Amino acid sequence: MIVSSHLPRVAIVGRPNVGKSSLFNRIVGERLAIIEDEPGTTRDRLEAEVEWRERTFLLLDTGGFQVEDEGDYTDLIRAQIDAAIDEATLVLFCVDARDGLTASDYDVADAVRRGQTPVILVATKADNESREVVAAAEAGTLGFGPPLPVSALHDLNVGLLLDEVVKHLPETPPLVEQDRIRVAIVGRPNVGKSTLVNSLIGERRVIVSEIAGTTRDAIDTHLEAPEGAFTLIDTAGIRRPGKRGQGVERHAVLRATAALARCDVAVLLIDGSQGVTSQDTHIAGLAQEEATGIVIAVNKTDLWETPEEDRIRLLANMRQRFRFLPWAMFAFVSAGEAEGLPDLLRLVAEAREARRRRISTGELNGICRRALREHAPPVVHSKRLKIRYVTQPSVDPPTFVVFVNDPKLIHFSYRRYLERCLREAHDFEGTAIRFAFRSGNEEDANT
């Protein structure tokens, strides 16, 4: 399984807190990268497609390159930066026009020179003329020529920078857009989400550490596999609200929950050595609220002493703890040993297929008529629910509109009964479905 892209890559590199993520967000046109005053906020490589002057390329944001060993992630971040430089067609080397050069800037310059990739030197935070002059004079000592002054905050010279970028890029043939399955990998901190992404794509694309909270951004990675074309979204671990920190961690959790809103299928990763926790069920509830497809994947099965017995025991426990998701799929994997991954992707693809399933109006109404005959709705305040007509206006998720005599008469238990009848008639395993009950009749529905 490999990640592939026909697009040239442009990597943004520099020391911490020089404005790389601000520039990334400005070019991309949305706040994909988390921005805080705290140095070292970005750790993993972020990627996004950018189109400029009818040219398309992949823009990469990287962590800050530091000389001093200031934390547990320094070596991991440096490895990610080196990999980004090696893969890049062009490097945007950012220095801070406001603070001037530091020892770390010269360290980054050495790393960029070793990569032998074409470089555009960028002086960030250049929001006035005096800073531009000082930055040009000082940054010229790095050996990459005069810098291009930009201000991401004020959108100054960003268009000029992009003009220079496309001049350095090779012509690329147009690519037929693939129908990719967007997969958000969610779970508690340190259950192995980033390890799973790296095992699926066959490389260390995202930083893996035993320290909880390593991943901060929601990182998109394309994957081509026999089971289909996927976009994997690695997310920060979602802690209980009372245990969340402020600033960076709060933003990271918000990005993780936002990833659920834009995915097709959520893979909820559970630590198989610990079993199901209340936070696991809480995260499953977040996915249910977004009506995503859901595959619950048990990780770290390689740590089991009695695999078959542990599998049976945990499966029974999960069916009980996740009884509010009787349609969810279950998978067992070892991300560290790369075991069970094809089965996981197959279930994800099946869940996505179920999300696109459409039932004809005639068949839908036949299913509802049989459901009414076998189990009539209860009488509520001397009135009984009558179903006039049913239609399916949309998919992703499958959505059904039921026209009734009075929507107030629908009891939640009868709604569950109708959903169960629908699922028994058609395979919607792996995906949520939505019901809407409206007043009306068949004539109203057809107008």
C-alpha positions in Angstrom: 0.0 0.0 0.0 1.6 3.3 -1.0 0.6 6.9 -1.1 1.0 8.5 -4.6 0.5 11.9 -6.1 1.3 13.2 -9.5 1.5 16.8 -8.1 4.8 18.6 -7.4 5.4 19.3 -3.7 6.3 22.6 -2.2 7.6 22.4 1.4 7.6 25.3 3.8 10.5 25.0 6.3 12.1 27.2 8.9 12.8 27.5 12.6 9.9 27.6 15.2 7.5 30.5 15.2 8.6 32.3 12.0 5.0 32.2 10.6 5.1 29.0 8.5 1.6 27.9 9.5 0.2 31.4 9.0 1.7 31.4 5.5 0.4 27.9 4.8 -3.1 28.9 5.9 -3.0 32.1 3.8 -2.0 30.2 0.7 -4.5 27.4 1.2 -7.3 29.8 2.0 -8.4 28.2 5.3 -7.2 27.5 8.8 -5.9 24.0 8.4 -2.8 24.5 10.5 -3.1 25.3 14.2 -1.6 28.7 15.0 -0.4 29.6 18.5 2.3 31.9 19.9 3.8 28.8 21.5 6.9 27.7 19.5 6.7 24.1 18.2 2.9 24.1 17.7 3.2 22.3 14.4 4.8 18.8 14.6 3.6 16.7 11.7 3.6 17.5 8.0 0.4 19.0 6.8 -0.5 18.8 3.1 -3.1 20.7 1.0 -3.7 21.1 -2.7 -3.2 24.6 -4.1 -4.2 26.0 -7.5 -2.6 29.2 -8.8 -2.4 30.5 -12.4 -4.0 27.2 -13.6 -1.2 25.2 -12.0 -1.8 22.8 -9.1 0.7 21.7 -6.5 0.8 20.2 -3.0 1.8 22.6 -0.2 3.5 21.1 2.9 3.7 22.7 6.3 6.4 21.3 8.6 7.4 21.6 12.3 10.0 24.2 13.4 13.6 23.2 13.0 15.5 23.7 16.3 19.2 23.7 17.2 18.7 23.1 20.9 17.2 19.9 22.2 14.1 21.6 23.7 11.7 18.7 23.9 10.9 15.1 23.4 9.9 15.6 19.7 13.0 17.4 18.4 14.5 14.4 16.6 11.2 13.2 15.2 10.3 16.7 13.9 13.8 17.0 12.2 13.2 13.7 10.5 9.9 14.9 9.2 11.5 18.1 7.9 14.3 16.2 6.2 11.8 13.9 4.6 9.7 16.9 3.4 12.8 18.5 1.8 13.8 15.2 0.1 10.4 14.8 -1.4 9.9 18.4 -2.4 10.2 19.9 -5.9 10.7 23.4 -4.2 11.4 24.6 -0.7 10.1 27.8 0.8 12.7 28.7 3.4 11.1 31.1 5.9 13.0 33.6 8.1 11.5 36.2 10.4 11.9 39.8 9.2 10.8 41.1 12.6 13.3 39.2 14.8 16.2 38.7 12.4 18.4 35.6 12.0 19.2 33.2 14.7 21.5 30.1 15.0 18.5 27.9 14.1 18.1 29.8 10.8 21.7 28.8 9.8 20.9 25.2 10.9 17.9 25.1 8.7 20.0 26.6 5.8 22.5 23.7 6.2 19.7 21.1 6.1 18.2 22.8 3.0 21.5 22.8 1.2 22.1 19.2 1.9 18.7 18.4 0.2 19.9 20.1 -3.0 16.3 21.2 -3.7 15.6 24.6 -5.4 14.9 27.2 -2.7 12.9 30.5 -2.5 14.0 32.4 0.6 10.9 34.1 2.2 11.1 36.9 4.9 7.8 36.5 6.8 6.1 39.2 9.0 7.5 41.9 6.6 4.6 44.3 7.1 6.5 47.5 6.8 9.2 48.8 4.5 12.0 49.1 7.1 11.6 45.5 8.0 11.9 44.5 4.3 15.2 46.4 4.0 16.7 44.9 7.2 15.5 41.4 6.3 17.0 41.6 2.8 20.4 42.7 4.1 20.6 40.1 6.9 19.0 37.1 5.1 21.4 37.5 2.2 24.1 36.1 4.3 22.4 32.7 4.2 23.5 32.2 0.6 20.1 31.8 -1.1 20.0 35.3 -2.6 17.7 38.2 -1.5 14.5 37.1 0.3 11.0 37.8 -0.9 9.3 39.8 1.9 5.7 38.7 2.7 3.1 39.2 5.4 0.6 36.4 5.7 -1.4 38.4 8.3 -1.8 41.3 5.9 -1.7 39.3 2.7 1.3 41.3 1.4 3.2 39.8 -1.6 1.7 36.4 -1.2 0.5 36.5 -4.8 4.0 37.4 -5.9 5.4 34.5 -3.9 3.0 32.1 -5.7 4.0 33.5 -9.0 7.6 32.6 -8.2 6.5 29.2 -7.0 4.8 28.2 -10.2 7.8 29.4 -12.3 9.9 26.6 -10.5 7.3 23.8 -11.0 7.3 21.3 -13.8 4.3 20.9 -16.1 2.0 18.2 -14.8 -0.6 16.3 -16.8 -4.2 16.6 -15.7 -5.4 13.9 -13.3 -8.9 12.5 -13.4 -10.3 13.2 -9.9 -10.7 10.0 -7.9 -13.6 9.2 -5.7 -11.8 8.9 -2.4 -13.2 7.6 0.8 -12.5 10.1 3.6 -11.6 8.2 6.8 -11.2 10.0 10.1 -9.1 8.0 12.5 -10.3 9.0 16.0 -9.8 7.8 19.6 -8.4 8.6 22.9 -4.8 9.8 23.2 -2.1 7.2 22.7 -4.2 4.3 21.3 -2.1 4.1 18.1 -3.8 6.4 15.6 -0.6 7.7 14.0 1.0 4.3 14.1 -2.0 3.0 12.2 -1.7 5.7 9.5 2.0 5.0 9.1 1.4 1.3 8.8 -1.3 1.8 6.2 0.8 4.0 4.0 4.1 2.2 4.6 6.1 5.2 5.8 6.6 7.5 8.9 4.4 10.3 7.6 3.1 11.3 11.0 5.1 11.5 14.2 4.7 8.6 16.6 5.6 8.8 20.3 4.6 7.2 23.5 3.8 10.6 24.9 0.0 11.2 24.8 -1.0 14.2 22.7 1.7 14.1 20.1 -0.6 14.6 17.2 -2.2 18.1 17.1 -3.4 18.8 13.6 -5.9 16.8 11.7 -3.6 15.4 8.9 -4.9 14.3 5.5 -2.9 11.6 3.7 -3.9 9.9 0.4 -3.7 6.1 0.2 -4.1 3.9 -2.8 -4.9 0.3 -1.9 -6.5 -2.8 -3.5 -9.6 -2.0 -1.4 -10.0 1.5 -2.9 -8.7 5.1 -2.8 -8.8 6.7 0.6 -8.0 10.0 2.3 -6.8 9.2 5.9 -7.4 11.9 8.5 -5.2 11.3 11.5 -6.5 13.3 14.5 -5.5 14.4 17.9 -6.5 12.1 20.8 -9.9 13.3 22.2 -9.7 13.6 26.0 -12.5 14.1 28.4 -13.4 17.8 28.6 -12.2 18.1 32.2 -8.7 16.8 31.2 -8.2 19.0 28.2 -5.5 21.7 28.3 -5.9 25.2 26.9 -4.5 26.7 23.8 -3.0 24.2 21.4 -4.6 21.1 22.9 -8.1 22.7 22.9 -7.6 23.6 19.2 -6.4 20.1 18.4 -9.5 18.5 19.9 -11.7 20.9 18.0 -9.9 19.9 14.8 -10.4 16.2 15.6 -14.2 16.7 16.1 -14.3 18.8 12.9 -12.7 15.9 11.1 -15.8 13.8 12.0 -18.0 16.3 10.2 -16.2 16.0 6.9 -15.4 12.3 6.8 -17.4 9.5 5.2 -16.4 6.8 7.7 -14.9 7.2 11.2 -12.5 4.5 12.4 -12.7 4.5 16.2 -9.5 3.0 17.5 -9.6 1.3 20.8 -6.7 0.0 22.9 -7.1 -3.7 22.9 -4.9 -4.1 26.0 -7.2 -1.8 28.0 -10.6 -2.6 26.6 -13.6 -0.3 26.1 -13.6 2.9 28.3 -16.3 5.5 28.8 -14.4 7.9 26.7 -14.4 5.4 23.8 -18.2 5.4 24.0 -18.3 9.2 24.2 -16.2 9.5 21.0 -18.5 7.0 19.3 -21.4 9.2 20.3 -19.7 12.2 18.6 -19.4 10.2 15.4 -23.1 9.1 15.7 -24.1 12.8 16.0 -22.4 13.5 12.7 -24.2 10.5 11.1 -20.9 9.0 9.7 -20.1 5.5 8.9 -18.4 3.8 11.9 -15.9 1.0 12.1 -14.7 0.2 15.6 -11.1 -1.1 15.4 -9.4 -2.8 18.3 -5.7 -2.1 18.2 -2.7 -3.7 19.9 -4.0 -7.3 19.5 -0.4 -8.4 19.3 -0.2 -7.9 23.1 -2.9 -10.5 23.8 -1.7 -13.6 25.6 -4.8 -15.7 24.5 -5.9 -14.0 21.2 -9.0 -16.1 20.4 -10.4 -15.9 23.9 -9.6 -12.2 24.2 -11.2 -11.5 20.9 -14.5 -13.3 21.8 -14.5 -11.6 25.2 -13.9 -8.1 23.9 -16.3 -8.5 21.0 -19.1 -9.4 23.5 -18.2 -6.4 25.7 -18.2 -4.0 22.7 -21.6 -5.2 21.5 -22.9 -4.4 25.0 -21.0 -1.0 25.5 -21.8 0.1 21.9 -25.4 -1.2 21.9 -26.5 2.3 20.8 -24.7 1.5 17.5 -25.9 -2.0 16.6 -25.0 -1.3 13.0 -21.3 -0.5 13.6 -18.7 -2.8 12.1 -15.8 -4.3 14.2 -12.2 -5.0 13.2 -9.2 -6.3 15.0 -5.7 -4.9 14.1 -2.2 -4.5 15.2 -0.9 -1.2 13.8 2.6 -1.8 15.1 2.8 -5.2 13.4 0.7 -4.1 10.4 -1.8 -7.0 10.9 -5.4 -6.9 9.9 -5.1 -3.8 7.8 -6.7 -5.1 4.6 -9.7 -6.3 6.5 -10.0 -2.9 8.1 -9.9 -1.1 4.8 -12.4 -3.6 3.3 -14.9 -2.8 6.1 -14.4 1.0 5.6 -15.1 0.6 1.9 -18.2 -1.5 2.7 -19.4 1.2 5.1 -18.9 3.9 2.5 -20.9 1.8 -0.1 -23.7 1.4 2.4 -23.8 5.2 2.8 -24.4 5.5 -0.9 -27.2 2.9 -1.1 -30.5 4.2 -2.5 -33.9 2.4 -2.3 -36.6 3.1 -4.9 -39.7 4.9 -3.7 -42.0 2.0 -4.5 -39.9 -0.5 -2.5 -39.6 2.0 0.4 -43.3 2.3 0.7 -43.7 -1.5 0.5 -41.3 -1.9 3.4 -43.3 0.6 5.5 -46.6 -1.0 4.6 -45.3 -4.4 5.8 -43.9 -2.8 9.0 -47.3 -1.2 9.7 -49.2 -4.6 9.2 -46.8 -6.5 11.4 -46.6 -3.9 14.2 -49.2 -1.1 14.3 -48.1 2.2 15.9 -49.2 2.8 19.4 -52.2 5.1 20.2 -51.0 8.5 21.6 -53.7 10.8 23.1 -56.4 8.9 21.4 -54.7 9.3 18.0 -52.7 6.7 16.0 -49.8 7.5 13.7 -50.5 7.1 10.0 -47.7 6.9 7.4 -48.8 8.4 4.1 -45.7 8.2 2.0 -41.9 7.6 2.2 -39.1 8.8 0.0 -35.3 8.9 0.1 -34.1 12.4 -1.0 -30.4 11.9 -0.5 -27.5 9.6 0.4 -24.2 10.1 2.4 -25.8 9.4 4.8 -29.0 7.7 3.5 -31.8 10.0 4.5 -35.5 9.1 4.5 -38.4 11.5 4.7 -41.6 10.0 6.1 -44.9 11.9 5.5 -47.3 11.2 8.3 -50.6 12.6 9.7 -49.0 14.1 12.7 -45.2 14.0 13.4 -45.8 14.5 17.1 -47.3 10.9 17.2 -43.9 9.3 16.3 -42.5 7.6 19.4 -38.7 7.0 19.5 -39.3 3.3 19.9 -41.4 3.1 16.8 -38.8 5.2 14.9 -36.2 2.5 15.9 -38.6 -0.2 14.8 -38.9 1.4 11.3 -35.2 1.8 11.1 -34.7 -1.9 12.0 -37.2 -3.0 9.3 -35.3 -0.9 6.8 -32.0 -2.3 7.8 -33.3 -5.9 7.6 -34.6 -5.3 4.1 -31.4 -3.7 2.9 -27.8 -3.8 4.0 -27.0 -0.5 5.8 -24.4 -2.1 8.1 -21.6 0.3 8.9 -23.5 3.6 8.4 -25.9 5.8 10.3 -29.2 6.6 8.5 -31.4 9.6 9.1 -35.2 9.9 9.4 -37.3 13.0 9.1 -41.0 13.0 9.8 -43.2 15.6 8.2 -46.9 16.3 7.9 -48.4 15.6 4.5 -49.7 13.0 2.1 -48.7 11.4 -1.1 -50.0 14.4 -3.1 -48.0 16.8 -1.0 -44.8 14.7 -1.4 -45.1 14.8 -5.2 -45.4 18.5 -5.5 
